Amino acid sequence: MNNGKYKKHRYVSLLAVATLCSGSVATTQEPASPAPDKQVLQRIELPALRPFPRPEDAVAGDQSRRTAKHAFFNGSDALDPAKKESVAYSLFLPADYSDTGGERFPLLVFLDFKSSPRLEGQLADLEKRKAWPFIVAAPHPSKDDWSPKRLLLFLDELEKRFAVDADRIYLTGVSRGGSGTWYTAMAAPERFAAVAPICGVPAHSEAGLLVDLAVWASVGAQDSSLIVEANKEMKTAVEAKGGRKFKLTIYPGVGHGPGPMYDDPEFYRWLLEQRRKH
């Protein structure tokens, strides 16, 4: 891990089931078994998301619909503690990862619209994988929406199970995963060193929450004008509040999707330069 040189990543085959309820966690875990170059999905039980309580067609307009859904999934009623849902996630560990050596590793949590093929595709490329020092956790949602409350419970479990450097936790996501990145960052900006929402929709009325957080947002110039303008407005709003760590990249000729962000080595260098503010 020294001098920017990192070994090849390996996958760890690990089945861990945690039950989260009433503030307590019960964990059953099998011994870790190294499985080089093999992906094994992990599973964790988290409180289930309640269904959005009213039909979308009862809310006039796309923006109103979006606002209503975000308000619901960010609220206290989004989770049903009486029901559990098994959430699958992909886990990637650096080749020199150890729970016992005392070293702490940066954590990158990746949220995608439906699953997580994009980032996994990056890790499947051996040449790219050699340069990655991150623990990567990519949850696969069973629903399109991300609840910040449930994501923070997921993050709590990762910190308990793995040697995570709490000052180097990064969150990124695409599409609804990008929106989930925005809203989770606003729910708990103190948990992250940096966030990188891609083609997500932020709420610029909450810009003051992100003044001290490093943000690199990106969107395609050919994406929906609503999404492009929302990201521009967020940058303006954060900077108006005194924020100086906000980057926005608008990719020419790119529509809705990740664009070239995850292929850019500068993106990962930028992440590793960021540390959580105390």
N, C-alpha and C positions, 0 to 999 in steps of 0.2 A: 504493500500500500504506500510505499515511500516514493518521493520524487515523481509523482504522477504516473508511475508504471504499475499496472495492475495485471494480475494473472487472469487466466481464463476462468469464467464463471462455471459453477456446477449447479445442478438442481439438487434439492434435498427432498427425498420422499418422506413425508411426514403427515400423519393424520391426527389432527387435534380438534376435539369438539369441546366448545365452551358454552355453558349456559349462563346467560346474562339476565338476571332478574333481581329486583329489589336491592340493587347495588352490590350483589354478591356474584362471584364467578366460580363455577365448578368446572374443572378441566380434567379431561381424560386424554392422555397423550401416549402414543406408542414411541419407542425409541427411534431417533433419527437414523435413516439409512441412506448414505450417499448414493446417488444414481446419476453419474455424469451424463450430460447430454440427453437427459430424459426429463420430460415435463410431467409432473404429477399434480393434479389439482388438489388443493386443500379445501376443507369445508369448516365453516364455523356457524354455530347457531346464534342468531341475533333476534331481537324482538321484531315481529312482523310489521310491515307497513300497513296502515289502514287504507282502504280504498278512498279515493277522492270522493267526498260526500255528495257532490252534485254534478249532474251531467255537464259536459263542456258546453253543449249548445244552450245552456241556461245562462251563460256568461257572454255578453255581447262583445264581439271583436277579439282578434287574436291576442292583442296586448293584454286586455282585461282577463282573458282566459289564462294566459301565462302568469299574470300577477296573482290571480286567485290560487293557482296550483302551487306556486312557489310559497305563498303565504301559508297554505295548508301544510305542505311537507316540511316547512321550517318551524311549524308551531308545536305546541306541547301535545297535541292530540294526534300527531303523525304516527306514533308508535303504539302498538298494542302489546303491552308487557305480558298479557295472558297467552299470547300465541307466539310461537317461535318459527323462524324460517331459516332453512339451511342455505347459506350463501357460499358459493364456490369462489375460490380465488387462486390465482397462480402466484407461486412464490419462487423468487430467484435469489440465490445467495452468492456472494463473491467466493472465489475459490479458496481464499485464505480466511474465510469466515470461521470464527470460533466463539462459542459461548463462554469459554473459560479463560481465554487469554487476556482479558481485561480491555481489549480494544473495542471501541464502539463504532458502528458503521452508519453512514447516511442512509436514510430510508426515502424511497420514491414511491408514492402511492399513485396509481394510474386508474382513472375512471374513463370508460368508454361508453358509447351510446348503448350498445347491446351486449358486447362482450369485451374482449381485450386483444384482438388479433394484431393491432398495429404495433404496440410496444413489444408484444411477444415476437413479432416478426423481426424487430430489431435485435432482440436477444438471440434469436435463432441463427443470426449471421455471426459466425465465429469471429471474424475480423472486428466487428463492432463490439462483440461481447468482451473481448480482451481488454477494452478500455473502460469498462464500467465498474466502478467501485461500489455501486448501490446495492442494498437490499431492495428488491422491487416486489411490491404486492399489488396485484391487479384483480380486484374483485369483479365478479361477473354478476350483474344485477339480474334479478328475476322480473323487475319492472323497469320502466323507462326512467323513472325519477329517482334521484338520490336524496335521501334524508340526511341533513347534516348531523342530527342527533345520532342516527345509527352509524354513520361513518365515523364519528368520534368514538363510539363504543368499539368499532372495528380497530381504530387506531390504538385505543387503550390496550386491546388484546395483543396487537403486534409488539407494542413496547414491553409487555410482560413476557412474551415468549422469546423474543430475539434481542440480540445485543445492539439495540438502536441508539444512535447518538441523538438525544432529544433536542439538541441545538441544530441538527441538520435533517429536518423532516420536510419533505417537499411534496406538493400535491399538484397533479396535472390531470387534464381530462379533455375529451373531445365531444362536441355537440351537447347533449344533455349532461354528459359527464363534465363538459366545460362549465355549464351552469351550476352543476353540483360543486365544482371547484370554487366558483365565485361564492356561493352561499355558505359553504363550509368554512371558507376563509373568513367570511364576515361573522359567522357564528363563533369562531374561536381563533382570531388572528394570532393570539399568543402561542398557539401550538405549532406554528409553521415558520420555517426560515424563509421560504419563498413559495409562490404558487404560480402556475402557468396555465390559465384557462384558454382553451382553443375553441373558437366559434361558439362560445356560450353567451348567455344573456345576463348581465349584471343588473343590480338595482343601484343606480347612481345616488339615490337618496341616502344610501348607507355608506357613502364614500369615506366618511370620516373614520370608519372602523379600519380602513386599510392604509392609513397615512404612514404607519411605521413598518409596513410589510412590503417586501420586495415582490413585485408583480411583473410578469412578462406575459401579456395577453397577445393573442394573434387571431386574425380572421382573414378570410379571403375577400378580395375586393369584389368578386362576383357573387358573394353570399347575399342573403336577404338584407335589404337596406336596413331593416329593423335591427338586425344583429350588428351590422357594421356601425351604425349610428350609436347603438347602445354602448359599444366598446369605446368609441370616441368620446362620448359623454362621460363615461366613467373616468377616463384619463383626465379630462378637464376638471371633473368634480374632485378627484383625489388631489390633483395639483393645487386646486383652489383652496383646499383644506391644509395645504402645507406639505403634502407628500412629494418626495423627490426620488422615489425608488420605483416608479411606474414606467414600464416600457410597453409600447404597443407597436406591433408589426402588422401591416396590412399587405398581404401578398397579391401582387398584380396577377390577373388571369386565373385566380383560384376561386372555386366555389365553396360549398359547405363541406368541410372536412379538415383534416390536420394540416394540409399543405406540406411544406418541406421542413416544418419545425423539428420533428423527431429525427430527421436526417442530418441536422446541423450540429456539428461538434461544439460550436460556440454555445449552444443551448445548455449542454451538460456542464461545460466549464463555468458558465454563469451560475448555474444551480449551486455548484460546489463552492463558489465564492461567497455564497450567502450564509449567514448564521442568524439564528433566532435572536431577537432583541430582548434583553432582560430589563 
